[in-house]
Amino acid sequence: MLSGSGLMDAVRSWLAEQAAGMRGDGIGVEVREWFEGPGPGAVQLTLEIPLKAAEIMVWEDGNAELVFYDFESRTEVPEHRDIRSGADLEDALRVTAEWVGKQS
């Protein structure tokens, strides 16, 4: 099972591989890490283009919250994921990036 610091390292690794290419494609990339206070830490990734944005927050305990925004239609679509494996994480990150136009 992927969790704890291994999960956080996997998120950081994906970001290291993908962020420069996404920025080069005109996708805004913002990363924040949350490791203060009691409870699990998390990594938050926000991706944005002019009319869409996507956000994923992955906690050390394997919970992930995704939110997809369409500014033109003023819609917001939340989604919860349980990240238990590298494949689960890769799928959640891929879906988040594809929302803003990143091709696999």
C-alpha positions, 0 to 999 in steps of 0.5 A: 500500500502506498502511503505516508512519506512514500506517497508524498515522494511519489507526488513530488516525483510526478511533479518534477517530471511533469511541471516544466512541460505543463508550464511550457504548454501554457498551463499554470502550475502551483504547488503547496505542501501542508505539514503543519499541525496534527494529522496527515500532511498533504501536497496540493497541486493546482493547474490552470488555463484561461477557462479551466482549472483543476486541483488535487490534494493528496494526503499522506493517509491516501485520501485525495480530493480533486476539484474540476472548475469550468469558469465559462459555465461556472461549474465545479465538480468535486471527486474523492479518491482513495490512493492505495497504489502507484496506479491509483495516484497516476490515474488521479494525477493524469485525470487532473492534468487532462482537465486542463489540456495536458496530453498523456 
